[in-house]
Amino acid sequence: MRVAILSDVHGNLEALQATLAAIDEVGVDEVWSLGDVVGYGARPGACLSLLRKHCSILLAGNHDLVASGVTTAEGFSRSARIAISWTGQQLSADERAEIGSWPSAVQHQGIGLAHGSIRDPAWEYVVEPEVARACLEDQVSQIVVVGHSHLALSWRLDDSVVGGAAGVLRTDGDTVEFGERNWIFNPGSVGQPRDRDPRAGWIELDTDGRTCTWHRVAYDVATAQAAIRAAGLPDALADRLGAGL
Ligand code: ZN
């Protein structure tokens, strides 16, 4: 089976449309979303309805849980807090209930999926080697895919590296063959990349060929930025899309 996995759309409709078009062109059996459909971007409802239509798995990220009222925005930056309170007001009660009902981690077809990490599904960032090592040693499935950090990454155990896990930033066209190792993959973010590449990120997982391939897609950043400004959301949220930060 070939699956497209995407994460952290964050209300960026232009990035999501471009990503879904690219996925369509490649042709996959299923599309899975790892959460943070909303927050930061100006089109949360439109992103929700597109993802509902295309995805067979929908996980809730920390921003989804705050927007739906399941948890509070404690720990959010000022701009994230402003955006998530605006987002909550844009969504209907039914939409909030829907995203609040999603799980933040699942095991599906032998693959572990979580927004943050398997052990702390909504909130933990797997960006430090020590954290990656602990997660890799604990995981029951060979392959785990997480989002949340907005960094396109692969992690594997490696005793020769400080912290005991090797993390590699991935770019368009990179492919990893699973082999016998445990891996954690991160597709990066569709709607707010933070690895200095403003293009939307997603991965293609081939469970028969046993490979993971990273993809990046250019999209209409200027329109997404204009929508953020027109909504009265913090300028910084528009600016960062241009830099991929
Ligand atoms: Zn996010």
Residues whose N, C-alpha, C, O or C-beta is under 5 A from the ligand:
A	BS01	ZN	D8 D36 H148
